[in-house]
Amino acid sequence: MSAGCTGVILAGGQATRYGGLPKGLERVAGERVIDRVANVLAQTTDELLLIANDASASTWLPGVRVERDVRPGFGSLGGILSGVVHAGQPALIVAWDMPFVPAGLLAALRDLGERDHADAAVPESGSRRGVEPLCAYYTPACVAPIERQIERGDLRVVGFYDDIRLARLDAELVRGFGDPERLFMNINTPDELALAEHHASTTDGGRDRQEA
């Protein structure tokens, strides 16, 4: 891994309240989800960056730089833009409510992006988009296409993919790190938090692979 890479934890927007706390501060297996994400990003990148608009965000991960959205109000697409702009170099971006993303998968995405000289590298999955844009590798080459897309009023998080050099991590390779439904699980409801806790209590969501 020759080029620099920033690990971006995406907690943009208004930090929608969940259970009295921003959802990334909820705990799975006794560990805050934001810490789980920070841990795997720290294993695969050269520095960490938190994108958040909450006034208390500077207290969430002491020692980690915090930046706000460069163009507030544009959802996850704006978050990706902010992460890449503030990183100023290639970035691995992970949403802060995804407790089971493994470090090995992130390393594979970074390797793929660097090896293919891609503008972005995303893992394939069974989601409605077919890929996971909030667990992906992006470079500064994505900034202009995202800005053009926003100007068109298109807020689809994958809307700029047709305008960049996109590398896709094959679904079969992704499954080598675990069940994609668990790998890319995010926590938006109390029921999903309970399910995540169940996964962690039985397999810890593949924690053995996270730290491999």
Backbone as CSV, one residue per row, in Angstrom:
resi,resn,N_x,N_y,N_z,CA_x,CA_y,CA_z,C_x,C_y,C_z
1,MET,0.843,-1.186,0.000,0.000,0.000,0.000,0.885,1.245,0.000
2,SER,1.146,1.764,-1.166,2.110,2.849,-1.258,1.483,4.221,-1.052
3,ALA,0.301,4.443,-1.606,-0.326,5.757,-1.487,-0.935,5.941,-0.105
4,GLY,-1.025,7.208,0.340,-1.671,7.481,1.612,-3.159,7.243,1.517
5,CYS,-3.770,6.961,2.645,-5.207,6.708,2.671,-5.757,7.103,4.034
6,THR,-6.847,7.854,4.031,-7.508,8.291,5.266,-8.707,7.400,5.550
7,GLY,-8.861,7.005,6.788,-10.040,6.268,7.212,-11.105,7.242,7.683
8,VAL,-12.211,7.312,6.966,-13.263,8.283,7.253,-14.463,7.589,7.896
9,ILE,-14.828,8.064,9.062,-16.021,7.585,9.753,-17.127,8.578,9.456
10,LEU,-18.157,8.106,8.791,-19.193,9.002,8.292,-20.363,9.070,9.274
11,ALA,-20.466,10.207,9.958,-21.564,10.440,10.902,-22.169,11.799,10.617
12,GLY,-22.358,12.083,9.337,-22.823,13.404,8.941,-24.283,13.634,9.246
13,GLY,-24.882,14.585,8.559,-26.263,14.952,8.837,-26.381,15.630,10.185
14,GLN,-27.514,15.449,10.811,-27.757,16.082,12.099,-27.628,15.100,13.250
15,ALA,-26.927,13.971,13.025,-26.775,12.948,14.057,-28.136,12.598,14.654
16,THR,-29.007,12.087,13.814,-30.374,11.767,14.204,-30.398,11.004,15.520
17,ARG,-31.225,11.446,16.436,-31.253,10.850,17.763,-31.858,9.454,17.725
18,TYR,-31.194,8.564,18.448,-31.631,7.182,18.518,-31.424,6.727,19.951
19,GLY,-32.495,6.412,20.622,-32.378,5.950,22.002,-31.728,6.960,22.912
20,GLY,-31.882,8.263,22.627,-31.287,9.297,23.464,-29.866,9.650,23.096
21,LEU,-29.279,8.895,22.172,-27.899,9.146,21.744,-27.812,9.036,20.226
22,PRO,-26.843,9.710,19.593,-26.582,9.407,18.188,-26.308,7.906,18.050
23,LYS,-26.835,7.294,17.004,-26.855,5.830,16.940,-25.481,5.186,16.932
24,GLY,-24.480,5.872,16.407,-23.143,5.295,16.420,-22.532,5.179,17.801
25,LEU,-23.151,5.813,18.793,-22.664,5.715,20.170,-23.334,4.574,20.930
26,GLU,-24.278,3.892,20.289,-24.858,2.695,20.890,-23.790,1.607,20.958
27,ARG,-24.004,0.635,21.819,-23.011,-0.407,22.057,-23.468,-1.759,21.519
28,VAL,-22.536,-2.467,20.948,-22.727,-3.848,20.520,-21.640,-4.664,21.192
29,ALA,-22.040,-5.670,21.943,-21.095,-6.479,22.724,-20.246,-5.604,23.640
30,GLY,-20.874,-4.569,24.194,-20.195,-3.707,25.155,-19.293,-2.652,24.561
31,GLU,-19.195,-2.591,23.234,-18.300,-1.643,22.568,-19.113,-0.710,21.674
32,ARG,-18.852,0.585,21.764,-19.580,1.519,20.912,-19.343,1.180,19.441
33,VAL,-20.391,1.331,18.655,-20.265,1.026,17.232,-19.199,1.913,16.588
34,ILE,-19.145,3.180,16.966,-18.150,4.091,16.396,-16.733,3.609,16.697
35,ASP,-16.519,2.987,17.860,-15.201,2.475,18.203,-14.870,1.237,17.376
36,ARG,-15.876,0.420,17.129,-15.653,-0.755,16.286,-15.231,-0.324,14.879
37,VAL,-15.914,0.695,14.341,-15.566,1.195,13.014,-14.172,1.819,13.016
38,ALA,-13.888,2.638,14.029,-12.573,3.285,14.119,-11.460,2.246,14.203
39,ASN,-11.705,1.161,14.924,-10.691,0.135,15.110,-10.288,-0.506,13.788
40,VAL,-11.289,-0.889,12.972,-10.937,-1.562,11.714,-10.345,-0.581,10.709
41,LEU,-10.803,0.669,10.725,-10.206,1.660,9.832,-8.760,1.958,10.224
42,ALA,-8.492,1.993,11.520,-7.127,2.268,11.978,-6.162,1.178,11.535
43,GLN,-6.673,-0.038,11.354,-5.817,-1.148,10.927,-5.473,-1.082,9.439
44,THR,-6.237,-0.309,8.676,-6.103,-0.363,7.219,-5.812,0.977,6.573
45,THR,-5.686,2.047,7.360,-5.436,3.383,6.813,-4.327,4.065,7.603
46,ASP,-3.960,5.270,7.170,-2.832,5.976,7.767,-3.238,7.028,8.794
47,GLU,-4.516,7.395,8.781,-5.039,8.371,9.735,-6.549,8.247,9.750
48,LEU,-7.167,8.785,10.794,-8.624,8.748,10.898,-9.218,10.148,10.812
49,LEU,-10.434,10.213,10.307,-11.168,11.462,10.175,-12.633,11.172,10.446
50,LEU,-13.268,11.998,11.266,-14.683,11.864,11.562,-15.444,13.002,10.895
51,ILE,-16.443,12.650,10.078,-17.316,13.645,9.464,-18.610,13.675,10.261
52,ALA,-18.872,14.793,10.935,-20.048,14.897,11.797,-20.422,16.352,11.975
53,ASN,-21.721,16.612,12.070,-22.214,17.973,12.272,-22.694,18.221,13.693
54,ASP,-22.705,17.192,14.508,-23.156,17.324,15.887,-22.158,18.158,16.697
55,ALA,-22.673,19.056,17.518,-21.806,19.954,18.285,-20.907,19.210,19.264
56,SER,-21.308,18.007,19.678,-20.512,17.254,20.649,-19.566,16.254,19.995
57,ALA,-19.479,16.267,18.669,-18.713,15.243,17.960,-17.240,15.211,18.359
58,SER,-16.700,16.341,18.768,-15.273,16.376,19.127,-14.965,15.520,20.348
59,THR,-15.993,15.135,21.106,-15.776,14.308,22.301,-15.911,12.825,22.011
60,TRP,-16.369,12.462,20.823,-16.657,11.059,20.549,-15.407,10.208,20.408
61,LEU,-14.401,10.726,19.711,-13.161,9.992,19.476,-11.989,10.935,19.747
62,PRO,-11.612,11.119,21.008,-10.531,12.049,21.326,-9.281,11.779,20.501
63,GLY,-8.720,12.852,19.957,-7.513,12.738,19.149,-7.769,12.560,17.673
64,VAL,-9.030,12.319,17.298,-9.379,12.162,15.887,-9.927,13.479,15.359
65,ARG,-9.420,13.903,14.206,-9.888,15.150,13.594,-11.356,15.053,13.220
66,VAL,-12.099,16.114,13.480,-13.522,16.170,13.154,-13.759,17.307,12.166
67,GLU,-14.504,17.025,11.116,-14.881,18.044,10.140,-16.372,17.947,9.867
68,ARG,-16.961,19.076,9.473,-18.378,19.118,9.162,-18.601,18.920,7.663
69,ASP,-19.858,18.688,7.290,-20.185,18.558,5.875,-19.794,19.827,5.120
70,VAL,-19.181,19.659,3.970,-18.818,20.819,3.158,-20.051,21.417,2.489
71,ARG,-21.040,20.565,2.234,-22.313,21.029,1.663,-23.435,20.360,2.439
72,PRO,-23.845,20.948,3.562,-24.845,20.318,4.427,-26.171,20.106,3.714
73,GLY,-26.872,19.075,4.147,-28.215,18.845,3.642,-28.310,17.933,2.443
74,PHE,-27.208,17.283,2.072,-27.234,16.423,0.894,-27.041,14.952,1.245
75,GLY,-27.358,14.603,2.472,-27.403,13.208,2.883,-26.086,12.467,2.739
76,SER,-26.208,11.168,2.452,-25.021,10.322,2.353,-24.111,10.743,1.216
77,LEU,-24.685,11.231,0.126,-23.859,11.703,-0.989,-22.986,12.871,-0.540
78,GLY,-23.584,13.795,0.202,-22.811,14.905,0.744,-21.767,14.444,1.733
79,GLY,-22.062,13.363,2.460,-21.088,12.821,3.392,-19.869,12.269,2.688
80,ILE,-20.093,11.534,1.597,-18.965,11.018,0.819,-18.132,12.173,0.278
81,LEU,-18.811,13.174,-0.264,-18.098,14.358,-0.764,-17.254,14.978,0.333
82,SER,-17.832,15.153,1.503,-17.121,15.783,2.619,-15.920,14.955,3.046
83,GLY,-16.099,13.642,3.095,-14.996,12.787,3.504,-13.807,12.891,2.574
84,VAL,-14.077,12.878,1.281,-12.984,12.938,0.308,-12.345,14.324,0.292
85,VAL,-13.160,15.376,0.362,-12.623,16.741,0.345,-11.735,16.972,1.567
86,HIS,-12.223,16.607,2.737,-11.441,16.863,3.952,-10.232,15.935,4.066
87,ALA,-10.324,14.728,3.508,-9.171,13.826,3.532,-8.055,14.367,2.648
88,GLY,-8.424,14.903,1.483,-7.422,15.433,0.568,-6.568,14.368,-0.082
89,GLN,-6.975,13.129,0.035,-6.266,11.998,-0.538,-7.252,10.828,-0.587
90,PRO,-6.854,9.685,-1.140,-7.774,8.547,-1.129,-8.282,8.246,0.279
91,ALA,-9.503,7.737,0.347,-10.132,7.501,1.641,-10.938,6.213,1.619
92,LEU,-10.870,5.484,2.713,-11.808,4.400,2.969,-12.910,4.984,3.836
93,ILE,-14.141,4.957,3.348,-15.259,5.582,4.041,-16.208,4.504,4.544
94,VAL,-16.535,4.580,5.833,-17.465,3.624,6.432,-18.474,4.392,7.276
95,ALA,-19.751,4.081,7.112,-20.781,4.684,7.950,-20.590,4.242,9.398
96,TRP,-20.881,5.144,10.316,-20.567,4.890,11.722,-21.555,3.957,12.412
97,ASP,-22.557,3.481,11.700,-23.530,2.583,12.314,-23.422,1.166,11.744
98,MET,-22.232,0.803,11.251,-21.992,-0.527,10.671,-21.001,-1.282,11.559
99,PRO,-21.495,-2.063,12.518,-20.603,-2.639,13.529,-19.760,-3.818,13.086
100,PHE,-20.065,-4.430,11.938,-19.414,-5.690,11.601,-18.540,-5.643,10.350
101,VAL,-18.149,-4.470,9.911,-17.250,-4.368,8.759,-15.863,-4.882,9.168
102,PRO,-15.315,-5.853,8.454,-14.018,-6.404,8.845,-12.837,-5.659,8.225
103,ALA,-11.744,-5.616,8.947,-10.544,-4.952,8.457,-10.038,-5.591,7.168
104,GLY,-10.157,-6.914,7.063,-9.688,-7.589,5.856,-10.415,-7.121,4.609
105,LEU,-11.703,-6.896,4.730,-12.485,-6.395,3.600,-12.033,-4.992,3.217
106,LEU,-11.807,-4.145,4.203,-11.348,-2.783,3.922,-9.980,-2.810,3.244
107,ALA,-9.103,-3.668,3.709,-7.786,-3.783,3.080,-7.920,-4.242,1.631
108,ALA,-8.866,-5.156,1.375,-9.067,-5.633,0.004,-9.588,-4.515,-0.896
109,LEU,-10.467,-3.669,-0.363,-10.978,-2.540,-1.144,-9.859,-1.551,-1.457
110,ARG,-9.038,-1.262,-0.466,-7.924,-0.335,-0.703,-6.950,-0.915,-1.727
111,ASP,-6.623,-2.184,-1.577,-5.715,-2.829,-2.529,-6.280,-2.783,-3.940
112,LEU,-7.580,-3.070,-4.072,-8.222,-3.062,-5.389,-8.177,-1.678,-6.010
113,GLY,-8.531,-0.657,-5.228,-8.524,0.702,-5.747,-7.144,1.141,-6.193
114,GLU,-6.140,0.820,-5.378,-4.774,1.222,-5.717,-4.235,0.428,-6.900
115,ARG,-4.494,-0.874,-6.918,-3.964,-1.717,-7.992,-4.563,-1.357,-9.341
116,ASP,-5.865,-1.053,-9.347,-6.555,-0.752,-10.610,-6.522,0.731,-10.958
117,HIS,-5.867,1.539,-10.123,-5.856,2.995,-10.333,-7.281,3.512,-10.517
118,ALA,-8.185,2.993,-9.691,-9.601,3.337,-9.789,-9.895,4.632,-9.045
119,ASP,-10.961,5.308,-9.465,-11.436,6.481,-8.721,-12.203,6.068,-7.475
120,ALA,-12.786,4.875,-7.510,-13.506,4.333,-6.358,-13.513,2.821,-6.462
121,ALA,-13.609,2.156,-5.313,-13.722,0.697,-5.263,-14.799,0.350,-4.250
122,VAL,-15.768,-0.444,-4.680,-16.913,-0.769,-3.828,-17.105,-2.275,-3.760
123,PRO,-17.612,-2.774,-2.625,-17.902,-4.203,-2.533,-19.280,-4.521,-3.085
124,GLU,-19.375,-5.611,-3.819,-20.673,-6.067,-4.295,-21.444,-6.727,-3.153
125,SER,-22.763,-6.630,-3.231,-23.606,-7.233,-2.199,-24.973,-7.533,-2.784
126,GLY,-25.834,-8.059,-1.949,-27.191,-8.348,-2.375,-28.153,-7.216,-2.110
127,SER,-27.651,-6.021,-1.839,-28.516,-4.882,-1.564,-29.237,-4.440,-2.829
128,ARG,-30.197,-3.535,-2.680,-30.961,-3.080,-3.849,-30.066,-2.367,-4.852
129,ARG,-28.969,-1.773,-4.402,-28.035,-1.121,-5.322,-27.047,-2.106,-5.934
130,GLY,-26.893,-3.259,-5.296,-25.929,-4.245,-5.761,-24.527,-4.019,-5.243
131,VAL,-24.299,-2.872,-4.600,-22.999,-2.534,-4.019,-23.234,-1.802,-2.699
132,GLU,-22.147,-1.577,-1.966,-22.241,-0.911,-0.661,-21.455,0.403,-0.698
133,PRO,-22.100,1.516,-1.086,-21.377,2.784,-1.242,-20.909,3.405,0.068
134,LEU,-21.453,2.969,1.197,-21.027,3.531,2.483,-20.028,2.628,3.200
135,CYS,-19.424,1.741,2.435,-18.272,0.964,2.902,-17.398,0.798,1.672
136,ALA,-16.640,1.835,1.344,-15.986,1.867,0.039,-14.748,2.766,0.051
137,TYR,-13.984,2.641,-1.015,-12.748,3.412,-1.221,-13.019,4.488,-2.272
138,TYR,-12.672,5.730,-1.956,-12.889,6.841,-2.883,-11.622,7.688,-2.969
139,THR,-11.416,8.298,-4.126,-10.281,9.191,-4.320,-10.782,10.595,-4.644
140,PRO,-9.892,11.591,-4.606,-10.313,12.955,-4.934,-10.887,13.115,-6.341
141,ALA,-10.644,12.144,-7.223,-11.224,12.221,-8.567,-12.748,12.167,-8.529
142,CYS,-13.320,11.754,-7.410,-14.780,11.676,-7.281,-15.413,13.028,-6.960
143,VAL,-14.622,13.997,-6.519,-15.190,15.259,-6.038,-15.983,15.979,-7.128
144,ALA,-15.380,16.203,-8.273,-16.064,16.941,-9.334,-17.323,16.225,-9.824
145,PRO,-17.285,14.907,-10.059,-18.510,14.222,-10.465,-19.631,14.319,-9.417
146,ILE,-19.269,14.228,-8.138,-20.298,14.355,-7.096,-20.881,15.760,-7.106
147,GLU,-20.031,16.764,-7.224,-20.521,18.147,-7.231,-21.441,18.389,-8.426
148,ARG,-21.090,17.840,-9.579,-21.969,17.986,-10.753,-23.310,17.302,-10.513
149,GLN,-23.267,16.159,-9.872,-24.494,15.436,-9.599,-25.394,16.229,-8.646
150,ILE,-24.798,16.811,-7.613,-25.573,17.622,-6.667,-26.200,18.816,-7.376
151,GLU,-25.443,19.429,-8.256,-25.971,20.573,-8.993,-27.168,20.177,-9.862
152,ARG,-27.199,18.925,-10.294,-28.341,18.437,-11.074,-29.536,18.095,-10.194
153,GLY,-29.333,18.136,-8.880,-30.410,17.796,-7.959,-30.599,16.308,-7.759
154,ASP,-29.592,15.537,-8.135,-29.649,14.077,-8.015,-28.883,13.666,-6.755
155,LEU,-29.584,13.161,-5.758,-28.936,12.809,-4.495,-28.738,11.307,-4.327
156,ARG,-28.891,10.549,-5.396,-28.622,9.114,-5.304,-27.156,8.900,-4.930
157,VAL,-26.922,8.079,-3.943,-25.565,7.938,-3.427,-24.631,7.273,-4.437
158,VAL,-25.189,6.564,-5.404,-24.362,5.946,-6.448,-24.525,6.654,-7.785
159,GLY,-25.138,7.815,-7.789,-25.455,8.502,-9.031,-24.255,8.932,-9.848
160,PHE,-23.105,9.096,-9.213,-21.914,9.551,-9.934,-21.055,8.396,-10.429
161,TYR,-21.441,7.176,-10.130,-20.598,6.031,-10.466,-20.375,5.885,-11.971
162,ASP,-21.335,6.296,-12.782,-21.172,6.177,-14.237,-20.141,7.163,-14.778
163,ASP,-19.769,8.141,-13.964,-18.838,9.182,-14.422,-17.425,9.004,-13.890
164,ILE,-17.153,7.876,-13.250,-15.824,7.634,-12.686,-15.332,6.250,-13.096
165,ARG,-14.046,6.020,-12.834,-13.489,4.681,-13.023,-13.787,3.883,-11.764
166,LEU,-14.726,2.963,-11.859,-15.216,2.230,-10.698,-14.729,0.788,-10.728
167,ALA,-14.111,0.364,-9.632,-13.728,-1.034,-9.461,-14.697,-1.679,-8.469
168,ARG,-15.080,-2.909,-8.757,-16.028,-3.621,-7.907,-15.353,-4.860,-7.325
169,LEU,-15.419,-5.007,-6.015,-14.903,-6.207,-5.367,-15.959,-7.297,-5.517
170,ASP,-15.596,-8.345,-6.234,-16.541,-9.394,-6.610,-17.279,-9.957,-5.392
171,ALA,-18.569,-10.236,-5.585,-19.409,-10.719,-4.490,-18.847,-11.988,-3.862
172,GLU,-18.259,-12.855,-4.665,-17.697,-14.093,-4.120,-16.530,-13.795,-3.187
173,LEU,-15.702,-12.816,-3.551,-14.602,-12.425,-2.679,-15.136,-11.787,-1.395
174,VAL,-16.183,-10.998,-1.527,-16.795,-10.373,-0.349,-17.293,-11.445,0.616
175,ARG,-17.939,-12.474,0.077,-18.477,-13.537,0.937,-17.383,-14.291,1.667
176,GLY,-16.161,-14.191,1.172,-15.054,-14.812,1.881,-14.796,-14.192,3.239
177,PHE,-15.322,-12.981,3.457,-15.162,-12.304,4.749,-16.367,-12.520,5.658
178,GLY,-17.404,-13.175,5.152,-18.584,-13.425,5.961,-19.863,-13.162,5.188
179,ASP,-20.978,-13.339,5.850,-22.295,-13.120,5.260,-22.478,-11.627,4.986
180,PRO,-22.669,-11.225,3.720,-22.811,-9.794,3.420,-23.927,-9.111,4.202
181,GLU,-25.005,-9.828,4.495,-26.094,-9.203,5.245,-25.635,-8.777,6.630
182,ARG,-24.679,-9.503,7.186,-24.148,-9.133,8.495,-22.985,-8.148,8.337
183,LEU,-22.121,-8.388,7.364,-20.966,-7.506,7.167,-21.397,-6.053,7.009
184,PHE,-22.469,-5.832,6.236,-22.885,-4.476,5.896,-24.121,-4.027,6.667
185,MET,-24.453,-4.751,7.705,-25.606,-4.394,8.531,-25.391,-3.020,9.135
186,ASN,-26.437,-2.190,9.089,-26.373,-0.925,9.826,-27.537,-0.845,10.800
187,ILE,-27.377,-0.014,11.795,-28.318,0.035,12.912,-29.138,1.311,12.833
188,ASN,-30.405,1.153,12.497,-31.302,2.306,12.406,-32.461,2.242,13.385
189,THR,-32.698,1.072,13.965,-33.844,0.892,14.853,-33.436,0.073,16.070
190,PRO,-34.209,0.128,17.134,-33.930,-0.733,18.292,-33.921,-2.216,17.936
191,ASP,-34.792,-2.625,17.017,-34.808,-4.031,16.602,-33.494,-4.417,15.932
192,GLU,-32.945,-3.517,15.123,-31.668,-3.803,14.466,-30.529,-3.832,15.471
193,LEU,-30.605,-2.993,16.492,-29.596,-3.044,17.552,-29.658,-4.377,18.281
194,ALA,-30.869,-4.853,18.556,-31.026,-6.147,19.214,-30.483,-7.273,18.340
195,LEU,-30.731,-7.193,17.036,-30.217,-8.210,16.124,-28.696,-8.183,16.090
196,ALA,-28.117,-6.980,16.064,-26.658,-6.861,16.076,-26.077,-7.462,17.355
197,GLU,-26.740,-7.239,18.467,-26.277,-7.802,19.733,-26.348,-9.326,19.691
198,HIS,-27.389,-9.835,19.054,-27.507,-11.295,18.907,-26.354,-11.837,18.063
199,HIS,-26.077,-11.185,16.933,-24.958,-11.621,16.095,-23.655,-11.606,16.893
200,ALA,-23.449,-10.546,17.640,-22.197,-10.410,18.390,-22.086,-11.467,19.478
201,SER,-23.218,-11.854,20.053,-23.184,-12.834,21.137,-22.915,-14.242,20.631
202,THR,-23.200,-14.481,19.333,-23.008,-15.814,18.794,-21.683,-15.958,18.043
203,THR,-21.347,-14.954,17.240,-20.106,-15.024,16.456,-19.293,-13.748,16.553
204,ASP,-19.805,-12.760,17.267,-19.247,-11.410,17.294,-19.154,-10.839,15.894
205,GLY,-20.119,-11.234,15.054,-20.187,-10.671,13.713,-18.945,-10.913,12.888
206,GLY,-18.210,-12.002,13.181,-16.981,-12.261,12.442,-15.819,-11.440,12.962
207,ARG,-15.828,-11.112,14.260,-14.745,-10.295,14.826,-13.390,-10.943,14.589
208,ASP,-13.355,-12.280,14.555,-12.072,-12.934,14.298,-11.533,-12.535,12.926
209,ARG,-12.442,-12.338,11.971,-12.002,-11.930,10.644,-11.730,-10.432,10.591
210,GLN,-12.416,-9.663,11.432,-12.162,-8.229,11.452,-10.697,-7.952,11.771
211,GLU,-10.138,-8.749,12.660,-8.800,-8.437,13.162,-7.738,-9.287,12.483
212,ALA,-8.180,-10.037,11.469,-7.214,-10.876,10.749,-6.315,-10.035,9.866
